Amino acid sequence: MEKVARTKRNFTIAASLLLAFSCSSAITAHADSTPSPAPSSSTDPFKVANEQFKHDREIFIAAMHDREMKMRDINSLFKTAVDKANSDARTAMSTASTPLQKSTIFSNRRNAIDAAINARDLAITALGAMPIPPTQPLRQPKTMGNNKSKAGQNH
């Protein structure tokens, strides 16, 4: 019982301190005759959107670079597999004497290249979709105030 009462008292004290602190800071904020100006980038929606665009563009460029490096690795492995299939076929053809042996060598070469193509396609699919580039924000046209637009209409 005593523990529950102590917890309630601590909660009451904490709530009172929080309330007192928020009230005193509100009074000080109103008493300040020269408030610090807010940064212009946070008040201008275009600047905020433009900063977000720059951040998103850097992420996009990094993602594209990463994807490009992975594609280079995939293509390098593919080229190595195709080159090996061709080399093995050339080596085997040097000793082949019957049409059946030659046909088997060409078949094996074609199967090895098909396997390399399938492995490459699976690896590219595993990369996922291309990163989507961010769209640059458009500056909203400035609208004239009511007084200026009415002045232009009264000729």
Secondary structure, DSSP 8 states (H G I E B T S, - for coil): -HHHHHHHHHHHHHHHHHHHHHHHHHHHHHH-SS-----HHHH-HHHHHHHHHHHHHHHHHHHHHHHHHHHHHHHHHHHHHHHHHHHHHHHHHTT--SHHHHHHHHHHHHHHHHHHHHHHHHHHHHH-S----------------HHHHHHHH--
